[in-house]
């Protein structure tokens, strides 16, 4: 009887660890997809002409379904599946712009990329 209790406890512990691992795997997959979306928007921004990036400090919020203006931000903005992008542009200097891409997923979790562009 004692052995049966020990085996049952061990099986329950293994099941709990397995369940935690599955949850972490799903979370990691969502983070990976959000990172990929953010990277893709940033790469497509890099391919644009410098003049296509707005000259004023502005934000495009995909959570509010704001549309792109003159091709900026590029696709996959504003959304892909359940992932929503927010793209923020800051004019640092006349020939220098900062672009930050933040992708939201899973109840407020987010990943963000930021880089600078010059002609």
KOLMARVO-290393 format. One record per atom (N, C-alpha, C): atom name; x, z, y. Coordinates in nm, 3 decimals, always signed. Atoms other than C-alpha are relative to their C-alpha. Layout:
<pts>
+-------+---------+---------+---------+
| margu |       x |       z |       y |
+-------+---------+---------+---------+
|    CA |       X |       Z |       Y |
...
+-------+---------+---------+---------+
</pts>
This chain:
<pts>
+-------+---------+---------+---------+
| margu |       x |       z |       y |
+-------+---------+---------+---------+
|     N |  +0.082 |  +0.000 |  -0.119 |
|    CA |  +0.000 |  +0.000 |  +0.000 |
|     C |  +0.087 |  +0.000 |  +0.126 |
|     N |  -0.092 |  -0.005 |  -0.113 |
|    CA |  +0.285 |  +0.083 |  +0.237 |
|     C |  +0.066 |  -0.137 |  +0.020 |
|     N |  -0.064 |  +0.132 |  -0.008 |
|    CA |  +0.453 |  -0.249 |  +0.155 |
|     C |  -0.096 |  -0.102 |  +0.060 |
|     N |  +0.100 |  +0.092 |  -0.054 |
|    CA |  +0.131 |  -0.436 |  +0.231 |
|     C |  -0.016 |  +0.020 |  +0.151 |
|     N |  +0.009 |  -0.031 |  -0.143 |
|    CA |  +0.108 |  -0.261 |  +0.568 |
|     C |  +0.120 |  -0.054 |  +0.076 |
|     N |  -0.121 |  +0.052 |  -0.065 |
|    CA |  +0.468 |  -0.352 |  +0.652 |
|     C |  -0.002 |  -0.153 |  +0.009 |
|     N |  +0.007 |  +0.147 |  -0.001 |
|    CA |  +0.415 |  -0.716 |  +0.555 |
|     C |  -0.103 |  -0.047 |  +0.103 |
|     N |  +0.103 |  +0.037 |  -0.097 |
|    CA |  +0.095 |  -0.733 |  +0.761 |
|     C |  +0.052 |  +0.017 |  +0.143 |
|     N |  -0.058 |  -0.022 |  -0.133 |
|    CA |  +0.277 |  -0.585 |  +1.063 |
|     C |  +0.101 |  -0.108 |  +0.035 |
|     N |  -0.100 |  +0.105 |  -0.023 |
|    CA |  +0.561 |  -0.834 |  +1.025 |
|     C |  -0.067 |  -0.134 |  +0.029 |
|     N |  +0.071 |  +0.127 |  -0.021 |
|    CA |  +0.318 |  -1.127 |  +1.001 |
|     C |  -0.064 |  -0.002 |  +0.139 |
|     N |  +0.061 |  -0.007 |  -0.134 |
|    CA |  +0.133 |  -1.011 |  +1.315 |
|     C |  +0.106 |  -0.015 |  +0.109 |
|     N |  -0.108 |  +0.012 |  -0.099 |
|    CA |  +0.462 |  -0.976 |  +1.504 |
|     C |  +0.049 |  -0.144 |  +0.010 |
|     N |  -0.045 |  +0.140 |  +0.000 |
|    CA |  +0.572 |  -1.326 |  +1.401 |
|     C |  -0.104 |  -0.089 |  +0.068 |
|     N |  +0.105 |  +0.080 |  -0.064 |
|    CA |  +0.235 |  -1.469 |  +1.507 |
|     C |  +0.001 |  +0.020 |  +0.151 |
|     N |  -0.005 |  -0.027 |  -0.144 |
|    CA |  +0.264 |  -1.299 |  +1.848 |
|     C |  +0.116 |  -0.074 |  +0.065 |
|     N |  -0.117 |  +0.071 |  -0.053 |
|    CA |  +0.613 |  -1.442 |  +1.903 |
|     C |  -0.026 |  -0.150 |  +0.003 |
|     N |  +0.031 |  +0.143 |  +0.008 |
|    CA |  +0.497 |  -1.788 |  +1.794 |
|     C |  -0.097 |  -0.040 |  +0.112 |
|     N |  +0.098 |  +0.028 |  -0.106 |
|    CA |  +0.199 |  -1.774 |  +2.035 |
|     C |  +0.067 |  +0.002 |  +0.137 |
|     N |  -0.073 |  -0.005 |  -0.127 |
|    CA |  +0.426 |  -1.670 |  +2.323 |
|     C |  +0.086 |  -0.125 |  +0.018 |
|     N |  -0.083 |  +0.121 |  -0.005 |
|    CA |  +0.659 |  -1.958 |  +2.240 |
|     C |  -0.081 |  -0.124 |  +0.033 |
|     N |  +0.088 |  +0.113 |  -0.030 |
|    CA |  +0.371 |  -2.205 |  +2.246 |
|     C |  -0.041 |  -0.001 |  +0.147 |
|     N |  +0.038 |  -0.009 |  -0.141 |
|    CA |  +0.257 |  -2.081 |  +2.587 |
|     C |  +0.115 |  -0.042 |  +0.091 |
|     N |  -0.117 |  +0.036 |  -0.080 |
|    CA |  +0.609 |  -2.112 |  +2.727 |
|     C |  +0.028 |  -0.149 |  -0.010 |
|     N |  -0.022 |  +0.144 |  +0.018 |
|    CA |  +0.638 |  -2.463 |  +2.583 |
|     C |  -0.097 |  -0.081 |  +0.086 |
|     N |  +0.100 |  +0.068 |  -0.083 |
|    CA |  +0.316 |  -2.572 |  +2.756 |
|     C |  +0.037 |  +0.014 |  +0.148 |
|     N |  -0.040 |  -0.024 |  -0.138 |
|    CA |  +0.435 |  -2.415 |  +3.082 |
|     C |  +0.120 |  -0.086 |  +0.038 |
|     N |  -0.120 |  +0.081 |  -0.025 |
|    CA |  +0.772 |  -2.590 |  +3.056 |
|     C |  -0.035 |  -0.148 |  +0.010 |
|     N |  +0.041 |  +0.141 |  -0.005 |
|    CA |  +0.603 |  -2.924 |  +2.990 |
|     C |  -0.066 |  -0.033 |  +0.133 |
|     N |  +0.064 |  +0.022 |  -0.130 |
|    CA |  +0.388 |  -2.890 |  +3.303 |
|     C |  +0.104 |  -0.002 |  +0.111 |
|     N |  -0.105 |  -0.003 |  -0.101 |
|    CA |  +0.694 |  -2.798 |  +3.508 |
|     C |  +0.082 |  -0.128 |  -0.003 |
|     N |  -0.075 |  +0.124 |  +0.014 |
|    CA |  +0.879 |  -3.099 |  +3.372 |
|     C |  -0.077 |  -0.118 |  +0.060 |
|     N |  +0.081 |  +0.108 |  -0.055 |
|    CA |  +0.591 |  -3.333 |  +3.463 |
|     C |  -0.007 |  +0.009 |  +0.153 |
|     N |  +0.002 |  -0.018 |  -0.146 |
|    CA |  +0.570 |  -3.185 |  +3.815 |
|     C |  +0.135 |  -0.039 |  +0.060 |
|     N |  -0.133 |  +0.037 |  -0.047 |
|    CA |  +0.946 |  -3.225 |  +3.856 |
|     C |  +0.017 |  -0.151 |  -0.001 |
|     N |  -0.009 |  +0.146 |  +0.010 |
|    CA |  +0.925 |  -3.586 |  +3.741 |
|     C |  -0.080 |  -0.068 |  +0.111 |
|     N |  +0.081 |  +0.058 |  -0.108 |
|    CA |  +0.645 |  -3.661 |  +3.989 |
|     C |  +0.070 |  +0.016 |  +0.134 |
|     N |  -0.071 |  -0.026 |  -0.125 |
|    CA |  +0.840 |  -3.501 |  +4.274 |
|     C |  +0.121 |  -0.091 |  +0.013 |
|     N |  -0.119 |  +0.086 |  -0.001 |
|    CA |  +1.155 |  -3.692 |  +4.180 |
|     C |  -0.039 |  -0.146 |  +0.025 |
|     N |  +0.044 |  +0.139 |  -0.016 |
|    CA |  +0.963 |  -4.020 |  +4.159 |
|     C |  -0.041 |  -0.029 |  +0.144 |
|     N |  +0.037 |  +0.018 |  -0.141 |
|    CA |  +0.813 |  -3.976 |  +4.508 |
|     C |  +0.126 |  -0.007 |  +0.085 |
|     N |  -0.124 |  -0.002 |  -0.078 |
|    CA |  +1.158 |  -3.893 |  +4.644 |
|     C |  +0.080 |  -0.129 |  -0.019 |
|     N |  -0.073 |  +0.124 |  +0.027 |
|    CA |  +1.320 |  -4.195 |  +4.476 |
|     C |  -0.067 |  -0.118 |  +0.070 |
|     N |  +0.071 |  +0.110 |  -0.066 |
|    CA |  +1.052 |  -4.429 |  +4.609 |
|     C |  +0.010 |  +0.011 |  +0.151 |
|     N |  -0.023 |  -0.018 |  -0.144 |
|    CA |  +1.095 |  -4.278 |  +4.956 |
|     C |  +0.138 |  -0.054 |  +0.036 |
|     N |  -0.137 |  +0.047 |  -0.023 |
|    CA |  +1.466 |  -4.354 |  +4.930 |
|     C |  +0.005 |  -0.154 |  +0.005 |
|     N |  +0.004 |  +0.146 |  +0.003 |
|    CA |  +1.378 |  -4.720 |  +4.858 |
|     C |  -0.067 |  -0.060 |  +0.124 |
|     N |  +0.068 |  +0.049 |  -0.120 |
|    CA |  +1.168 |  -4.746 |  +5.177 |
|     C |  +0.099 |  -0.023 |  +0.113 |
|     N |  -0.076 |  +0.015 |  -0.123 |
|    CA |  +1.302 |  -4.867 |  +5.508 |
|     C |  -0.011 |  +0.130 |  +0.079 |
|     N |  -0.002 |  -0.126 |  -0.076 |
|    CA |  +1.401 |  -4.572 |  +5.731 |
|     C |  -0.115 |  +0.007 |  +0.099 |
|     N |  +0.107 |  +0.001 |  -0.101 |
|    CA |  +1.141 |  -4.679 |  +5.990 |
|     C |  -0.138 |  +0.031 |  -0.060 |
|     N |  +0.129 |  -0.031 |  +0.065 |
|    CA |  +0.859 |  -4.627 |  +5.734 |
|     C |  -0.024 |  +0.151 |  -0.008 |
|     N |  +0.013 |  -0.146 |  +0.001 |
|    CA |  +0.930 |  -4.251 |  +5.733 |
|     C |  -0.043 |  +0.042 |  +0.140 |
|     N |  +0.050 |  -0.036 |  -0.134 |
|    CA |  +0.730 |  -4.095 |  +6.022 |
|     C |  +0.107 |  +0.065 |  +0.088 |
|     N |  -0.095 |  -0.054 |  -0.098 |
|    CA |  +0.923 |  -4.005 |  +6.340 |
|     C |  -0.038 |  +0.139 |  +0.048 |
|     N |  +0.045 |  -0.131 |  -0.046 |
|    CA |  +0.720 |  -3.690 |  +6.402 |
|     C |  -0.006 |  +0.097 |  -0.117 |
|     N |  +0.017 |  -0.102 |  +0.103 |
|    CA |  +0.704 |  -3.364 |  +6.214 |
|     C |  -0.144 |  -0.008 |  -0.050 |
|     N |  +0.135 |  +0.019 |  +0.055 |
|    CA |  +0.410 |  -3.418 |  +5.983 |
|     C |  -0.004 |  +0.040 |  -0.146 |
|     N |  +0.019 |  -0.038 |  +0.139 |
|    CA |  +0.267 |  -3.320 |  +5.649 |
|     C |  -0.115 |  -0.081 |  -0.059 |
|     N |  +0.104 |  +0.071 |  +0.075 |
|    CA |  +0.067 |  -3.520 |  +5.394 |
|     C |  -0.036 |  +0.088 |  -0.118 |
|     N |  +0.041 |  -0.096 |  +0.102 |
|    CA |  -0.134 |  -3.288 |  +5.171 |
|     C |  -0.094 |  -0.066 |  -0.102 |
|     N |  +0.079 |  +0.061 |  +0.106 |
|    CA |  -0.256 |  -3.442 |  +4.845 |
|     C |  -0.110 |  +0.090 |  -0.051 |
|     N |  +0.105 |  -0.093 |  +0.041 |
|    CA |  -0.458 |  -3.128 |  +4.775 |
|     C |  -0.125 |  -0.020 |  +0.083 |
|     N |  +0.112 |  +0.027 |  -0.090 |
|    CA |  -0.678 |  -3.231 |  +5.070 |
|     C |  -0.040 |  -0.146 |  -0.002 |
|     N |  +0.025 |  +0.144 |  +0.013 |
|    CA |  -0.685 |  -3.597 |  +4.961 |
|     C |  +0.033 |  -0.079 |  +0.126 |
|     N |  -0.046 |  +0.078 |  -0.115 |
|    CA |  -0.503 |  -3.710 |  +5.276 |
|     C |  +0.063 |  -0.128 |  -0.052 |
|     N |  -0.052 |  +0.128 |  +0.048 |
|    CA |  -0.421 |  -4.076 |  +5.239 |
|     C |  +0.136 |  -0.030 |  +0.063 |
|     N |  -0.129 |  +0.046 |  -0.051 |
|    CA |  -0.084 |  -4.240 |  +5.287 |
|     C |  -0.024 |  -0.088 |  +0.123 |
|     N |  +0.008 |  +0.081 |  -0.120 |
|    CA |  -0.017 |  -4.414 |  +5.620 |
|     C |  +0.115 |  -0.100 |  -0.002 |
|     N |  -0.101 |  +0.107 |  +0.001 |
|    CA |  +0.165 |  -4.749 |  +5.623 |
|     C |  +0.095 |  +0.011 |  -0.119 |
|     N |  -0.081 |  -0.007 |  +0.122 |
|    CA |  +0.288 |  -4.693 |  +5.267 |
|     C |  +0.082 |  +0.126 |  -0.015 |
|     N |  -0.071 |  -0.127 |  +0.013 |
|    CA |  +0.420 |  -4.342 |  +5.328 |
|     C |  -0.101 |  +0.112 |  -0.005 |
|     N |  -0.094 |  -0.009 |  +0.111 |
|    CA |  +0.429 |  -4.128 |  +5.122 |
|     C |  -0.033 |  -0.102 |  -0.109 |
|     N |  +0.022 |  +0.099 |  +0.106 |
|    CA |  +0.475 |  -4.371 |  +4.834 |
|     C |  -0.068 |  +0.062 |  -0.123 |
|     N |  +0.061 |  -0.048 |  +0.124 |
|    CA |  +0.296 |  -4.348 |  +4.500 |
|     C |  +0.107 |  +0.070 |  -0.083 |
|     N |  +0.131 |  -0.043 |  +0.048 |
|    CA |  +0.239 |  -4.138 |  +4.293 |
|     C |  -0.075 |  +0.097 |  +0.091 |
|     N |  +0.080 |  -0.079 |  -0.094 |
|    CA |  +0.124 |  -3.949 |  +4.607 |
|     C |  -0.139 |  -0.060 |  +0.006 |
|     N |  +0.013 |  -0.143 |  -0.015 |
|    CA |  -0.137 |  -3.790 |  +4.638 |
|     C |  -0.011 |  +0.079 |  -0.130 |
|     N |  +0.019 |  -0.075 |  +0.124 |
|    CA |  -0.215 |  -3.700 |  +4.276 |
|     C |  +0.037 |  -0.084 |  -0.121 |
|     N |  -0.016 |  +0.060 |  +0.132 |
|    CA |  -0.131 |  -3.773 |  +3.916 |
|     C |  -0.050 |  +0.105 |  -0.098 |
|     N |  +0.065 |  -0.094 |  +0.092 |
|    CA |  -0.345 |  -3.611 |  +3.648 |
|     C |  -0.044 |  +0.123 |  +0.079 |
|     N |  +0.038 |  -0.122 |  -0.072 |
|    CA |  -0.380 |  -3.247 |  +3.763 |
|     C |  +0.109 |  +0.046 |  +0.095 |
|     N |  -0.112 |  -0.034 |  -0.088 |
|    CA |  -0.065 |  -3.253 |  +3.978 |
|     C |  -0.027 |  -0.057 |  +0.138 |
|     N |  +0.028 |  +0.042 |  -0.138 |
|    CA |  -0.103 |  -3.270 |  +4.357 |
|     C |  +0.126 |  +0.019 |  +0.084 |
|     N |  -0.122 |  -0.001 |  -0.079 |
|    CA |  +0.178 |  -3.354 |  +4.598 |
|     C |  -0.028 |  +0.032 |  +0.146 |
|     N |  -0.002 |  -0.023 |  -0.145 |
|    CA |  +0.246 |  -3.228 |  +4.950 |
|     C |  +0.136 |  -0.051 |  +0.048 |
|     N |  -0.124 |  +0.058 |  -0.052 |
|    CA |  +0.503 |  -3.431 |  +5.143 |
|     C |  +0.011 |  +0.038 |  +0.147 |
|     N |  -0.022 |  -0.046 |  -0.137 |
|    CA |  +0.647 |  -3.283 |  +5.464 |
|     C |  +0.121 |  -0.072 |  +0.057 |
|     N |  -0.109 |  +0.069 |  -0.069 |
|    CA |  +0.861 |  -3.477 |  +5.711 |
|     C |  +0.035 |  +0.078 |  +0.125 |
|     N |  -0.049 |  -0.063 |  -0.122 |
|    CA |  +1.074 |  -3.310 |  +5.979 |
|     C |  +0.104 |  -0.091 |  +0.063 |
|     N |  -0.099 |  +0.080 |  -0.074 |
|    CA |  +1.260 |  -3.509 |  +6.245 |
|     C |  +0.109 |  +0.098 |  +0.045 |
|     N |  -0.110 |  -0.093 |  -0.030 |
|    CA |  +1.595 |  -3.325 |  +6.258 |
|     C |  +0.076 |  -0.046 |  +0.123 |
|     N |  -0.070 |  +0.062 |  -0.111 |
|    CA |  +1.770 |  -3.562 |  +6.499 |
|     C |  -0.054 |  -0.143 |  +0.011 |
|     N |  +0.054 |  +0.137 |  -0.013 |
|    CA |  +1.699 |  -3.915 |  +6.630 |
|     C |  +0.025 |  -0.088 |  -0.123 |
|     N |  -0.032 |  +0.083 |  +0.116 |
|    CA |  +1.865 |  -4.068 |  +6.323 |
|     C |  +0.007 |  +0.081 |  -0.130 |
|     N |  -0.003 |  -0.086 |  +0.119 |
|    CA |  +1.804 |  -3.789 |  +6.070 |
|     C |  -0.138 |  +0.062 |  -0.025 |
|     N |  +0.132 |  -0.054 |  +0.037 |
|    CA |  +1.482 |  -3.696 |  +5.888 |
|     C |  +0.012 |  +0.077 |  -0.130 |
|     N |  +0.008 |  -0.081 |  +0.121 |
|    CA |  +1.415 |  -3.426 |  +5.631 |
|     C |  -0.133 |  -0.029 |  -0.068 |
|     N |  +0.123 |  +0.022 |  +0.077 |
|    CA |  +1.163 |  -3.502 |  +5.356 |
|     C |  -0.002 |  +0.102 |  -0.113 |
|     N |  +0.019 |  -0.099 |  +0.107 |
|    CA |  +1.032 |  -3.226 |  +5.129 |
|     C |  -0.124 |  -0.040 |  -0.079 |
|     N |  +0.111 |  +0.032 |  +0.090 |
|    CA |  +0.813 |  -3.309 |  +4.830 |
|     C |  -0.026 |  +0.122 |  -0.086 |
|     N |  +0.039 |  -0.117 |  +0.079 |
|    CA |  +0.627 |  -3.017 |  +4.674 |
|     C |  -0.118 |  -0.042 |  -0.087 |
|     N |  +0.107 |  +0.037 |  +0.093 |
|    CA |  +0.414 |  -3.076 |  +4.364 |
|     C |  -0.059 |  +0.127 |  -0.061 |
|     N |  +0.071 |  -0.118 |  +0.049 |
|    CA |  +0.153 |  -2.817 |  +4.269 |
|     C |  -0.065 |  -0.029 |  -0.135 |
|     N |  +0.060 |  +0.011 |  +0.132 |
|    CA |  +0.028 |  -2.756 |  +3.917 |
|     C |  -0.040 |  +0.140 |  -0.045 |
|     N |  +0.032 |  -0.124 |  +0.071 |
|    CA |  -0.133 |  -2.482 |  +3.706 |
|     C |  -0.016 |  +0.123 |  +0.089 |
|     N |  +0.037 |  -0.119 |  -0.078 |
|    CA |  -0.294 |  -2.236 |  +3.949 |
|     C |  +0.105 |  +0.040 |  +0.103 |
|     N |  -0.090 |  -0.032 |  -0.109 |
|    CA |  -0.054 |  -2.257 |  +4.241 |
|     C |  +0.149 |  -0.007 |  -0.030 |
|     N |  -0.142 |  +0.018 |  +0.031 |
|    CA |  +0.275 |  -2.306 |  +4.057 |
|     C |  +0.046 |  -0.129 |  +0.068 |
|     N |  -0.048 |  +0.122 |  -0.065 |
|    CA |  +0.496 |  -2.564 |  +4.226 |
|     C |  +0.149 |  -0.019 |  -0.021 |
|     N |  -0.142 |  +0.035 |  -0.004 |
|    CA |  +0.829 |  -2.742 |  +4.226 |
|     C |  +0.019 |  -0.081 |  +0.128 |
|     N |  -0.023 |  +0.079 |  -0.120 |
|    CA |  +0.989 |  -2.892 |  +4.534 |
|     C |  +0.141 |  -0.055 |  +0.006 |
|     N |  -0.126 |  +0.070 |  -0.023 |
|    CA |  +1.263 |  -3.134 |  +4.625 |
|     C |  +0.009 |  -0.024 |  +0.150 |
|     N |  -0.020 |  +0.031 |  -0.141 |
|    CA |  +1.412 |  -3.178 |  +4.971 |
|     C |  +0.129 |  -0.078 |  +0.014 |
|     N |  -0.122 |  +0.076 |  -0.029 |
|    CA |  +1.660 |  -3.430 |  +5.103 |
|     C |  -0.008 |  -0.053 |  +0.142 |
|     N |  -0.009 |  +0.054 |  -0.135 |
|    CA |  +1.772 |  -3.592 |  +5.427 |
|     C |  +0.020 |  -0.151 |  -0.008 |
|     N |  -0.012 |  +0.145 |  -0.007 |
|    CA |  +1.746 |  -3.957 |  +5.524 |
|     C |  +0.055 |  -0.039 |  +0.136 |
|     N |  -0.048 |  +0.060 |  -0.124 |
|    CA |  +1.937 |  -4.156 |  +5.782 |
|     C |  +0.014 |  -0.150 |  -0.024 |
|     N |  -0.007 |  +0.146 |  +0.020 |
|    CA |  +1.952 |  -4.531 |  +5.845 |
|     C |  +0.135 |  -0.046 |  -0.052 |
+-------+---------+---------+---------+
</pts>
